[in-house]
Amino acid sequence: MKKLINNPNKTSLMMNYRIIIIMIMTIFVSGCFCFHMSWTGKPYRIAIHFHSETSINQGLLLPVHVITVDQPNEILEMGPDNWFKNHNKRNALFNNVQQLAISSSQSANIYVQLDKNIEKIIIYADYEGIYERNPQEIIITPHRFRLNYSIVLKSNKMELIQ
C-alpha cells in the first residue's frame, strides 16, 4: 500500500481524477443554479410584432387587444365578439390589456411584461363583418426562452408566424 501512495505516477493520476470529478460537479451545480434562476419568477419582457397586409378590415382601423392573464378561462369563454361588445365587464375584470388600432400596410411593436403567474397571452382583433372566433383570436402560451412573436394581420384574419 505504501508503494502505491509513494508512487508519483499513481498519486498524480488520482489527483487528476479528483480534479475532473470536482470540475464535473462544479459544472453540474452551476447548470442547476442557472436553470433555477431562469425559472424563479423574475419578470421578463417579450416583444410582439404586428404587420398588416396592404388591405385589412375593409379599409377601417383594426382594433387589437393584447391581454395577459393568469386565469384565461373567463376571457376565452367571452370570445372576441363579446370581448369588444361588453366594455363594462371587460374593464371591471381585466386591467392587463394593451390596445392597438392598426391600419393597412402598418407595423407596430408592443412589449409585454410577464411574470411566472401569466399563463396565456390572448390577442383579440375586431374584424368588420367577421363573426367566427378563429380568425379574430390568437392564444400564446409564453415560453421563457422565446422572447419575440410575429403576427400578420391579413384582410380577414390574424396569423401567428411560427
Summary of the structure (lengths in Angstrom):
residues: 162
radius of gyration: 26.3
end to end distance: 64.5
largest distance: 91.3
contacts: 402
relative contact order: 0.21
helix: 38%
strand: 31%
